[in-house]
Amino acid sequence: MRVSPDAQDISMSTERYHNQFTISWDRLHRDVRMLCHQLVGRDFKGIVAVTRGGLIPAALIARELDIRLIDTVCIKSYEHMEQSGINVLKGIDHDGDGWLLVDDLVDTGKTAGAVREMLPRAHFVTIYAKPEGRPMVDQYLTEVAQDTWIQFPWDMGVSFVEPLVDQLRTRKE
């Protein structure tokens, strides 16, 4: 399913991202449940979460599909918004046969390619997919434009915003 996010032009620290797509906790949970509707009825041995982004979706999927066994593949490929080399911090000792491999997003496909090499027989799902990385996964829920930076809820904080009328009143005083 292709969804055009409510993206806005913003100033990014890199030339690569021109739009932003903010995911709320509610939206993430709703999107994971929608993906689970497509997975229900399949029998998986367990879940392998790609850390860090895949941890929360994997936990939600485990709940929805009643899967109790969760493992991780730990890979570092980003420093904030800049993609760097693939650094495998923790691999896995099987080929993924019968396992559900979960990540939050497939972007360029570089991280997904490394994970695919480790677990070639796993069923690989992501919640969000960009065109360059989309061929690396078996299933995804929402396509996002390649030039869009996704703001996940675990990367954001909630803070008080003073009402406009109070802001204006303070400026006049």
N, C-alpha and C positions, 0 to 999 in steps of 0.2 A: 504494500500500500504506500503510495507517495503522498506525503502531507507537506504542504508548503508552510513552514513555520512562520509565526508572527515575528519575523526578523526585522531588525532595524539597522541602518548603517551606523556604525560606531567607530571610534578611533581605536584600533587594535595595535598592539606592540609589534605586530608582524605584518608583512605585506600579504600573507596568505589568507587571512580571515577578514572578510569585509562585512559579515553579518553575524548576529548573535541570536541564539535560540535558547531561551531559559526554560528549564524543566523544573516544575514544582514537585514536591513529594507526592501530592495527589496525582499529578499527571504520570509520574513514573510508576506509581502503583497501578494505576488504571492501564497503562501501556503494557506492563508486565503481565497483568491478568489477561489482556487481550491476546498476547503471545501464547500464554498458557492454554487458552482455548484451542489453539492450533496444535498443541503438544499433548493434550490430555488423551489418555488411552494408549499412549506409547509406553513401553516398559524399559526404563533406563536403570542401569546398575547404580548410577549415582551421577553427581554433577561435578564438573571441574570448572571452577571459577578462575577467570583471568584477573589477577590482582593488579590494581586496586579496584578499578571501575566495575569489574564483574562481580564483586563480593555482595553488594546489596541486591542486585537483580537475581543472583544465584540463591540468596536466602529467601527472597520472595517466591521464586519459582519452586524451590524446595517445599515451601509451605503449601503452595497451590497444588502441586503434583504429589504431595506426600512422599518426598524423597528424603531419606535420612542420611545418606552418605554424601559428604561434600569434601572435595579435595581442592587444591589450588595449584596453579602454575603462576609463578611470580616473575613478571617481566617489567623492566623499566625501559620506556622508549620515549618519554616526554620529560622536559623540564619546563614546567608551566605550559606555555603555548608553543614551545619550540620542540619539534621532533628531533630526537637524537638517535644514536645507534641503539641496536637491540642489546639489552643486557639481561640475560636469563639469570635470575637470582635463585630460582628453584624450579626444577623440571618435574617430570613424572615418570613412573617406571612401567607404563603400559602404552599400548597404541590407541587407546580410546574406544575400542570396540564395546558398544553398548552404553557408552557414557554420553551425557549431555554436556557440551562445552559452552560456557556462558561468558559473554562480555557485555558491557554496556553499549559499546559503539565500535564499529569498524570504520576507520577513517581512510588512510592511504592503503591499508592492507599489509603494511610491513610487519606490525606486531602479529596480526592474524596469520600471516604467512609463516612466521616462526612457530606459532602455536600449532598450526596445521601440520607442520613437519613433525612436531613432537607427538601429535595425536591425530594421525591421518584418518582413523576410522571413527572418530567421535562425530556426533551430530552437533554442528556448530551453530549457535543462535546468538543474535544480538538484538537489542531493542531498537537501536538506531543505526542506520547504515548510510555511508556516503558512496557516491558512484565508483570511486577508485577502488574501494575496499569490498564493495558488495559481492563480487564474484568469489571471495574467500569464504563466505558463510553459506550455510545451507538454508537458513531462514532468518528473516528480520521482520520487524513490524513497520517501522517508519523510515522512509528515505529522507535525508537532509542534504541540502546543497553542499558541494565540496568546499565552498568558501565560507562556510558557517562554523563558528565556534559554539559549541554546546556548553552551556552553563548548567552543570548538574547540581542538584540540591545539596549534596554533601560538600560542595565547594563554596557555598554561599552562607551568609548569616542573615538573621532577621534583626533589623534594628528599627527603632522608633523614628518616624518621620514627622516632624512638626507640621501641623495643619497650615495650609497656605495663609489663611487669615492671620494666624499668629506670627508667621514669618514676616509678613508685610507690616504688621503692627510693630514688631521689634525693629525693623529697618527705619520706620518713621520716628521712633523715639530717640 
